[in-house]
Amino acid sequence: MKLPRTYYNNITYLGTIIAAIAWITLIIFIFQIYVFRINNVYFDLYTFIVTPAFLVIGHILIPLGMIRKRRKIKKGIVDNDSKLLVLNLRDPKTRNAVMIFSVVSIFFVITTIIGSYKAFHYTESVEFCGKLCHKVMNPEYTAYQNSPHAKVKCAECHVGEGADFYVKSKMSGLRQVYKYALGTYIRPIATPIENLRPARETCEKCHWPQKFYTNALRKEKYYLADSANTEWNITLNMKIGANHQAMGLTEGIHWHINPDINIEYKSSPKRDVIYWIKKTDKKTGVETIYKDNEVDMKNVDLKKSEARSMDCMDCHNRPSHEYRSPSKYVNELMAANNKISTIPWFKSAAMEALKINYGTSDSASMEIKNKIINFYKESYPDFYKKYNSQIITAISEVKRVFALNTFPEMKVNYSVYPRHIGHLESNGCFRCHNDKFKSPSGKVISKDCNLCHTIVAQGKTGDIKYTGINATLEFSHPVDIGDAWKESNCMDCHSQLY
């Protein structure tokens, strides 16, 4: 079958070659995916994005070359043929060209639609988000896999429904890919909190704030850095809602998102320092404004600052990407494994090894092992001989949990991305509840811990004090520090320890 003269040019030849190779490659890739069940993030990338891109380029080059050749013919640069300007289906060459182009185009459109559909779902997949830019996203992907939301796709929270946020997220993604390719991204990656969708458009698609349950018991287990790794227990009655479910969100922790109340605030870009708070009672229309006169207001213009309405993410700011502190994950490790908690001085040894900022994951792995072993060899050689196998096993576990929470290459650890729920290692609740925010009429946002929880049990194993569920014990610090815990925030000490 002969084709029109305009087809015979180098650009069209190149387009045909590219398109043909892309067609063959795409067919082979698809065959391997569906027949051999290949499941690989990079294989999917080439199948549904890279190869179709070359296919499109090839199909664009073919008509471009023909148009260019026809213009040359019209200008007399090549032999002119008036039939080339007329679509004459009686001409076998033209008819053959139309038939081939039509069949190929229909096939191309159908496969492009299918490929675009697959590409859309691929770019929305967890593997695409977490594995493609492995070095950059490894901390977030690792934390996500060990979170309560590990079964929720990234796009459901970071993109959500609607074409507008989809386009916005993809444009942002292109900028990120550009920075990644040039190696100009910052370490650690800044959390784009200003670009996140409101919780009502993401979190509340699954969670129903108005239907929270009443109080819940929370048991915590800590280990002291002494010879016996003394176990310290505390049981909290968390006031998630009111004492009776029928009272709804009229009191308790989740009172902040009572539908009859609106809480707005102005803060630093990271939302870790609050400058101004406004409470609006929607039923009465009464507004109450609170200010903390002790906050450093240098370079802060409240009139120009944008107020944010408080929602779930203001406390639950790390729902899927939480990085635990060494103290927390070692406590959990010892609570889960009794053989580790019985090794004398192990909490102290582990903390000494984990308080250092390591440069790489490999150096951290080696140094953690060396420091714990040297701790015992130098200070407690008898214990090292007696518990040698247990210590070696425990070191492996420490390195494992360290790798789940700390990523030296990306400069990521718990202090870089603090969570605002609680108040032990970041100011969290104390950003507002600090007895310093006052209204013009003298109202104060209280720091009273009993607003959120009461202590129903606390103490060392074998010597735990209890009280009734509707009563509370006064907090007793595991280590005697007098009244210092009343005069400062928890994070003032705990964020500096390890």
Secondary structure, 3 states (H helix, E strand, C coil): CCCCHHHCCHHHHHHHHHHHHHHHHHHHHHHHHHHCCCCCHHHHHHHHHHHHHHHHHHHHHHHHHHHHHHHHHHCCCCCCCHHHHCCCCCCHHHHHHHHHHHHHHHHHHHHHHHHHHHHHHHHCCHHHHHHCCHHHHHHHHHHHHCCCCCCCCHHHHHCCCCHHHHHHHHHHHHHHHHHHHHCCCCCCCCCCHHHCCCHHHCHHHCCCHHHCCCCEEEEEEEECCCCCCCEEEEEEEECCCCCCHHHCCCCCHHHHHCCCEEEEEEECCCCCCEEEEEEEECCCCCEEEEEECCCCCCCCCCCCCCCEECCHHHCCCCCCCCCCCHHHHHHHHHHHCHHHHCCCCHHHHHHHHHCCCCCCHHHHHHHHHHHHHHHHHHHCHHHHHHCHHHHHHHHHHHHHHHHHHCEHHHCECCCCCCCCCCCCCCCHHHHCCCCCEECCCCCECCCCHHHCEEEEEEEECCEEEECCCCCCCCCCCCCCCCCHHHHCCCHHHHHHHC
